[in-house]
């Protein structure tokens, strides 16, 4: 029997209304990272619920938590090197980096920048 079946049988046996169950009450699923944008001085993360969180960044990367963000997410940015087009194009090009975003529930989502490197490396673990 599945876990959902056991929860339903238990709630019926105890006489609880189905709305008392978290799944039946529409408990929200934690938002996931939808995309990232990394420049030499800023990390921008877009979540699936529409929230956008930003943090300033050092040229060599950094780690920390987002301030003034509806999600308690942490980030770890490791920049291998700046893009060789940066002197000409500035922040239009992303540095070569790996970015790990850890959500509130502990799930880690990894990205590689620039975006063209995502085709060779999967986005999620």
C-alpha positions as a LaTeX table, in Angstrom:
\begin{tabular}{lrrr}
\hline
Residue & $x$ (\AA) & $y$ (\AA) & $z$ (\AA) \\
\hline
Unk1 & 0.00 & 0.00 & 0.00 \\
Unk2 & 1.29 & 3.47 & $-0.78$ \\
Unk3 & 1.99 & 6.14 & 1.77 \\
Unk4 & $-0.98$ & 8.19 & 0.54 \\
Unk5 & $-3.26$ & 5.20 & 1.01 \\
Unk6 & $-2.04$ & 4.72 & 4.56 \\
Unk7 & $-2.58$ & 8.40 & 5.36 \\
Unk8 & $-6.12$ & 8.30 & 3.94 \\
Unk9 & $-7.03$ & 5.13 & 5.86 \\
Unk10 & $-5.60$ & 6.57 & 9.08 \\
Unk11 & $-7.48$ & 9.84 & 8.68 \\
Unk12 & $-10.74$ & 8.01 & 7.95 \\
Unk13 & $-10.20$ & 5.70 & 10.94 \\
Unk14 & $-9.60$ & 8.68 & 13.22 \\
Unk15 & $-12.55$ & 10.59 & 11.80 \\
Unk16 & $-10.44$ & 13.49 & 10.54 \\
Unk17 & $-11.70$ & 15.55 & 7.62 \\
Unk18 & $-9.62$ & 15.27 & 4.46 \\
Unk19 & $-8.99$ & 19.02 & 4.55 \\
Unk20 & $-6.88$ & 18.44 & 7.68 \\
Unk21 & $-4.30$ & 16.61 & 5.59 \\
Unk22 & $-1.44$ & 18.75 & 4.29 \\
Unk23 & $-1.66$ & 17.38 & 0.74 \\
Unk24 & $-5.41$ & 17.85 & 0.59 \\
Unk25 & $-5.17$ & 21.36 & 1.99 \\
Unk26 & $-2.98$ & 22.40 & $-0.91$ \\
Unk27 & 0.28 & 22.74 & 1.01 \\
Unk28 & 2.68 & 24.60 & $-1.25$ \\
Unk29 & 5.60 & 22.79 & $-2.80$ \\
Unk30 & 8.91 & 24.58 & $-2.33$ \\
Unk31 & 9.84 & 26.76 & $-5.28$ \\
Unk32 & 12.72 & 25.59 & $-7.46$ \\
Unk33 & 15.30 & 27.61 & $-9.33$ \\
Unk34 & 14.10 & 28.42 & $-12.84$ \\
Unk35 & 17.25 & 30.16 & $-14.07$ \\
Unk36 & 20.29 & 32.17 & $-13.08$ \\
Unk37 & 22.24 & 35.12 & $-14.45$ \\
Unk38 & 25.79 & 35.77 & $-13.29$ \\
Unk39 & 27.84 & 38.86 & $-14.00$ \\
Unk40 & 31.17 & 39.89 & $-12.55$ \\
Unk41 & 29.43 & 41.75 & $-9.70$ \\
Unk42 & 25.90 & 40.28 & $-9.31$ \\
Unk43 & 24.10 & 36.94 & $-9.08$ \\
Unk44 & 20.42 & 36.93 & $-10.07$ \\
Unk45 & 18.27 & 33.85 & $-9.42$ \\
Unk46 & 14.72 & 33.41 & $-10.78$ \\
Unk47 & 12.44 & 30.91 & $-9.01$ \\
Unk48 & 9.51 & 28.94 & $-10.44$ \\
Unk49 & 7.01 & 30.98 & $-8.40$ \\
Unk50 & 8.19 & 34.22 & $-10.04$ \\
Unk51 & 10.40 & 35.47 & $-7.21$ \\
Unk52 & 13.70 & 37.05 & $-8.26$ \\
Unk53 & 16.56 & 37.23 & $-5.76$ \\
Unk54 & 19.81 & 39.11 & $-6.20$ \\
Unk55 & 23.13 & 39.28 & $-4.40$ \\
Unk56 & 26.29 & 41.24 & $-5.02$ \\
Unk57 & 29.26 & 39.16 & $-6.07$ \\
Unk58 & 33.02 & 39.47 & $-5.84$ \\
Unk59 & 35.06 & 38.86 & $-9.03$ \\
Unk60 & 36.35 & 35.58 & $-7.55$ \\
Unk61 & 32.89 & 34.36 & $-6.48$ \\
Unk62 & 31.49 & 33.83 & $-3.01$ \\
Unk63 & 28.90 & 32.14 & $-0.85$ \\
Unk64 & 26.07 & 33.28 & 1.37 \\
Unk65 & 22.31 & 33.77 & 1.63 \\
Unk66 & 20.03 & 36.07 & $-0.31$ \\
Unk67 & 18.88 & 39.18 & 1.57 \\
Unk68 & 15.31 & 40.45 & 1.07 \\
Unk69 & 14.31 & 37.26 & $-0.71$ \\
Unk70 & 11.09 & 35.34 & $-0.02$ \\
Unk71 & 13.07 & 32.07 & $-0.09$ \\
Unk72 & 15.73 & 31.07 & 2.42 \\
Unk73 & 18.12 & 29.94 & $-0.30$ \\
Unk74 & 21.90 & 29.80 & $-0.05$ \\
Unk75 & 24.36 & 30.17 & $-2.92$ \\
Unk76 & 27.92 & 29.09 & $-3.61$ \\
Unk77 & 29.59 & 30.65 & $-6.67$ \\
Unk78 & 33.01 & 29.47 & $-7.79$ \\
Unk79 & 34.39 & 31.45 & $-10.69$ \\
Unk80 & 37.12 & 29.66 & $-12.65$ \\
Unk81 & 37.93 & 32.65 & $-14.87$ \\
Unk82 & 36.35 & 35.69 & $-16.46$ \\
Unk83 & 35.11 & 35.43 & $-20.04$ \\
Unk84 & 37.70 & 36.65 & $-22.54$ \\
Unk85 & 35.01 & 38.81 & $-24.19$ \\
Unk86 & 34.42 & 40.77 & $-20.95$ \\
Unk87 & 36.74 & 43.70 & $-21.84$ \\
Unk88 & 34.72 & 44.32 & $-25.02$ \\
Unk89 & 31.19 & 43.33 & $-23.95$ \\
Unk90 & 31.23 & 43.95 & $-20.19$ \\
Unk91 & 28.37 & 42.32 & $-18.27$ \\
Unk92 & 26.72 & 40.98 & $-21.43$ \\
Unk93 & 28.88 & 37.87 & $-21.05$ \\
Unk94 & 28.97 & 35.56 & $-18.05$ \\
Unk95 & 32.17 & 34.38 & $-16.37$ \\
Unk96 & 33.08 & 30.69 & $-16.44$ \\
Unk97 & 31.74 & 29.47 & $-13.12$ \\
Unk98 & 29.85 & 26.78 & $-11.24$ \\
Unk99 & 26.89 & 27.92 & $-9.15$ \\
Unk100 & 25.15 & 25.83 & $-6.49$ \\
Unk101 & 21.81 & 27.03 & $-5.07$ \\
Unk102 & 20.62 & 25.24 & $-1.92$ \\
Unk103 & 16.89 & 25.65 & $-1.26$ \\
Unk104 & 15.08 & 25.70 & 2.09 \\
Unk105 & 14.40 & 21.96 & 1.95 \\
Unk106 & 18.07 & 21.11 & 1.32 \\
Unk107 & 17.86 & 20.40 & $-2.40$ \\
Unk108 & 20.96 & 21.55 & $-4.27$ \\
Unk109 & 20.65 & 22.73 & $-7.87$ \\
Unk110 & 23.87 & 23.20 & $-9.81$ \\
Unk111 & 24.49 & 25.42 & $-12.82$ \\
Unk112 & 27.44 & 26.14 & $-15.06$ \\
Unk113 & 27.93 & 29.49 & $-16.72$ \\
Unk114 & 27.93 & 30.66 & $-19.42$ \\
Unk115 & 24.63 & 29.04 & $-20.39$ \\
Unk116 & 26.15 & 27.30 & $-23.39$ \\
Unk117 & 27.93 & 24.93 & $-20.98$ \\
Unk118 & 24.60 & 23.68 & $-19.60$ \\
Unk119 & 24.15 & 21.41 & $-22.62$ \\
Unk120 & 27.07 & 19.23 & $-21.60$ \\
Unk121 & 26.37 & 19.25 & $-17.87$ \\
Unk122 & 22.96 & 18.51 & $-16.36$ \\
Unk123 & 21.28 & 21.28 & $-14.42$ \\
Unk124 & 20.22 & 19.10 & $-11.47$ \\
Unk125 & 22.04 & 16.45 & $-9.44$ \\
\hline
\end{tabular}
